[in-house]
Amino acid sequence: MKRIGFKMILKSGFQNEYKRRHQNLWPELEALLKTSGISDYVIYLDEQTNILYASQKVNDDYDPSRLADHPVMRRWWKYMADIMETNADISPVVIPLVEMFYLE
């Protein structure tokens, strides 16, 4: 298992809506994330910049392209596109982060 981190960009004024949508995460999306090998997934918001910082553990054989092609994931991206910075294919803009320190 490995840890990955990344950041995304929330549009200004949508902090509460972002949180509400994630508090009501679709059961089929939660199941998809877990069966895809994702666990310990957490997202933090920097309120000064609207940058979302995410961290998750993924199985060693995790392949994000399989997730990106799944209809449930694509539907979630479409649902979130109005409140986040997105790419042309409606996927969120995701900027990988380099792990610099970890304490277990």
Sequence and secondary structure as in RCSB ss.txt:
>XXXX:A:sequence
MKRIGFKMILKSGFQNEYKRRHQNLWPELEALLKTSGISDYVIYLDEQTNILYASQKVNDDYDPSRLADHPVMRR
WWKYMADIMETNADISPVVIPLVEMFYLE
>XXXX:A:secstr
 EEEEEEEEB TT HHHHHHHHHT  HHHHHHHHHTTEEEEEEEEETTTTEEEEEEEE TT  HHHHHT HHHHH
HHHHHTTTB B TTS B  EEE       
